[in-house]
Amino acid sequence: MALRRVAMISVHTSPLATPGSGDAGGMNVYVAETARRLAARGIEVDVFTRATSARQPVEQELAPGVTVRHVVAGPFEGLGKMDLPGQLCAFAAGVMRTEAHRPAGHYDLVHSHYWLSGQVGWLAADRWQVPLVHTMHTMAKVKNLSLASGDSPEPPGREIGEEQVVEAADELVANTDQEARELIELYGADPGRVAVVPPGVDLDVFRPVERDAEPSRTIERQRELDREALGLAPDAVVLLFVGRIQPLKAPDVLVRAAADLVAHRPELRDRLVVAILGGDSGGGYGDPDFLRRLADEHGLADAMRWVVSATRPELAQWYRASDVLAVPSHNESFGLVALEALACGTQVVATRVGGLPTAVGDAGTLVAGHDPADWSRAIESLVDRTPPERAAAGSGPWPTRRATPGRRR
């Protein structure tokens, strides 16, 4: 039977949210873009997510063929991700009520994202007698093996919940070969039910030169225009971090590396800009002002730029305007921001962990560990490249769109 309608479950984060703060991040983009690409193939998608405001409509169109449905499960505000397991029953009931108003057999498949959604998807797929496809995004056992200093381990209840979802799913979608191995080795997944589907980026947005620019515009001219729009000096040395402010993402490593860089390259100090695009995730450092205090302690307060959230076109501007994107995460299932930056022709330095070696490949620089001195040296080598060298580095094979599941053979 042809696939006609998909129920997509994303309990804790909405594809309508702007990535970079709270629990919004790469998963939001993944859910939204996968739904869009399915709809472009004539498959209707309903994305179920938890309502976080009384002002949100019950349903809202994300794109033609894609409807986001806000399910009331617990109070609209004040619940963190760790509180949501207690609301899964209420959320599942809301999903079931929506389906009950449809003709029998309305949905042909359930695609759940993250383990909380997997628990709901497991129930829905079993009730509707349709296949369950699950994407983990992050895994407790993997995170607990590479905790950042001061970060809290994931509780045993999450590990158990993930094991149940892995066993129940008809198909598991992994971002990389490494994630597939982790599913098999740490969770006992059946290799025959694991498909590797690397994420992609929207090349209409993330590109070295704006899509509608005149044909004669060069990468360097685009960079000048983006810097002017963002209020950055033409000769600024711009180091960029994009992500939530939490120990897992390790933005403190970039701040410490920037301090080390100017300590032995003082001539760069007056030109240095360290841009942090993202907001406090509500868990991690314990003090939402930690990063600001750290910058002040290292004498970098005047060099910092703080941007809580940005639209996708604004994010592309920041990538193009920056000399280096730093991705110092302690673990990443993939690392979508690295791929987006590379698509914009931006130099990337990232930790050699998780899916980042796959996302970055030979197009960027990988650092083993989180020693600020190592990061400083890696950043310095990229900053010292001449504009032609940077352009050449950014003109290699850019990523292509990949959105809907398909097994790698």
C-alpha positions, -999 to +999 in steps of 0.1 A: +000+000+000+013+035-009+022+058+019-004+085+021-004+100+056+022+101+084+017+110+121+050+126+132+055+128+170+078+155+185+066+159+221+091+182+237+101+206+209+081+221+180+092+224+144+077+259+146+102+270+173+133+290+164+164+269+171+190+281+197+171+285+230+152+262+254+150+228+239+149+240+203+179+230+181+189+209+152+161+184+159+135+211+151+151+217+118+152+179+111+116+174+119+104+204+099+125+196+068+117+159+068+080+168+070+083+193+042+101+168+019+075+141+026+048+166+017+066+175-015+063+139-024+025+140-019+025+125+016+004+144+042+021+149+075+006+158+109+032+168+134+020+164+170+039+185+196+031+197+231+013+231+235+034+256+255+010+286+253-027+291+254-023+314+224-012+286+202-038+274+177-049+238+179-035+233+144-012+254+123+001+249+088+039+246+086+039+241+048+015+228+022+006+193+033+022+197+068+001+205+098+014+211+133-011+200+160-006+214+195-016+189+221-024+201+257-004+179+281+002+196+315+006+233+322+017+254+293+047+268+311+071+258+338+078+222+326+113+212+316+122+183+295+129+162+326+093+168+337+077+155+306+077+117+312+048+124+336+028+140+308+032+113+282-001+097+290-019+130+286-001+137+254-009+102+240-046+107+249-046+140+229-030+122+199-056+094+201-085+119+203-073+136+171-071+102+153-105+092+166-121+120+146-106+106+114-118+076+093-104+043+103-069+037+089-062+074+085-025+072+093-002+047+075+029+052+096+042+069+128+076+086+128+087+096+163+116+118+173+136+115+206+127+089+232+098+108+248+081+108+214+090+072+209+070+062+239+039+079+225+046+066+190+050+031+203+015+033+218+000+050+187+015+026+162+003-004+182-032+010+186-035+019+149-017-013+137+008+007+116+047+007+114+067+028+138+098+045+125+119+062+152+148+086+151+168+089+184+186+122+178+204+117+211+209+087+233+213+086+271+239+058+271+261+077+246+257+110+265+266+094+298+298+080+283+310+116+274+296+139+301+310+174+303+323+186+336+294+198+358+268+182+335+242+158+350+240+122+338+208+111+321+186+091+345+182+053+343+145+058+335+155+074+302+178+045+293+151+020+300+126+041+279+150+042+250+156+004+252+118-001+250+115+022+220+144+005+202+128-029+207+093-017+196+103+003+164+100-014+131+127+009+117+154+030+134+169+060+115+205+068+124+223+099+113+257+082+108+273+048+107+287+054+142+252+061+155+240+029+139+268+010+157+258+026+190+222+015+185+233-020+178+261-023+205+246-003+233+209-010+228+208-043+211+191-030+180+185-055+151+210-044+124+184-052+098+161-026+112+186+003+113+188+026+083+216+053+080+203+085+066+227+115+069+208+148+074+212+176+048+208+213+046+186+237+026+209+250+000+185+277-010+192+293+023+227+281+033+250+290+005+281+312+000+262+339-019+226+349-014+202+331-038+189+362-054+222+380-056+234+393-090+256+367-108+287+388-105+287+389-067+317+371-053+320+352-020+342+380-006+317+407-016+289+387+000+310+385+032+315+423+032+277+429+028+269+404+055+294+420+079+280+454+072+244+442+079+255+427+112+275+457+123+308+439+121+340+457+110+355+446+076+387+435+093+372+418+123+383+384+134+349+367+140+346+335+159+311+320+160+293+295+182+257+284+173+237+263+198+221+261+232+241+274+262+247+242+280+277+221+291+271+195+263+276+221+236+306+236+255+306+272+244+329+279+273+357+261+253+354+288+226+356+316+251+387+301+268+403+294+234+397+330+223+414+342+255+444+319+248+445+331+212+448+368+220+472+360+248+499+349+223+485+370+194+478+403+211+476+421+177+443+403+171+427+416+204+412+449+190+397+430+160+383+400+179+346+393+179+333+362+197+296+357+186+273+334+207+241+326+188+218+308+212+200+310+245+202+293+279+187+258+277+174+259+312+197+232+324+235+227+327+258+254+339+233+262+367+239+299+363+225+315+331+251+343+334+280+318+336+293+324+301+291+362+304+310+360+337+336+338+321+341+362+292+345+390+317+370+371+338+391+366+306+389+402+297+367+395+266+334+412+277+338+440+250+346+414+223+314+394+228+282+395+207+252+378+222+223+368+199+196+347+216+179+336+184+181+342+147+159+334+116+174+310+091+184+338+067+200+357+096+218+326+106+232+322+071+244+358+073+263+350+105+279+319+090+291+339+059+303+368+080+324+347+103+360+335+100+354+303+119+325+284+133+335+265+164+315+233+174+332+222+207+304+198+218+312+169+241+288+148+219+267+153+188+246+127+170+254+147+139+261+184+142+238+202+117+253+236+124+287+224+110+270+213+078+251+246+074+283+266+079+302+245+054+274+250+029+279+288+034+317+284+026+326+290+063+356+274+079+347+249+107+366+235+137+348+208+157+354+182+183+363+147+170+332+131+186+299+115+177+287+125+142+309+155+138+336+137+119+310+126+094+294+161+092+328+179+088+349+153+070+379+166+052+362+200+047+369+212+083+393+208+112+387+183+140+402+186+175+406+157+199+393+168+233+385+202+248+419+217+258+415+255+251+451+256+239+445+230+213+414+248+202+433+281+201+459+266+178+433+251+155+414+284+153+446+304+147+456+282+117+422+290+101+422+327+110+456+330+093+444+317+060+443+343+033+409+352+017+417+331-015+427+302+007+394+304+026+374+307-007+392+276-020+384+257+012+348+267+010+344+258-027+347+221-023+318+196-025+289+212-006+263+189+010+232+180-009+197+178+004+188+146+021+155+144+039+134+113+038+145+079+051+162+055+028+185+026+037+222+030+029+234-002+013 
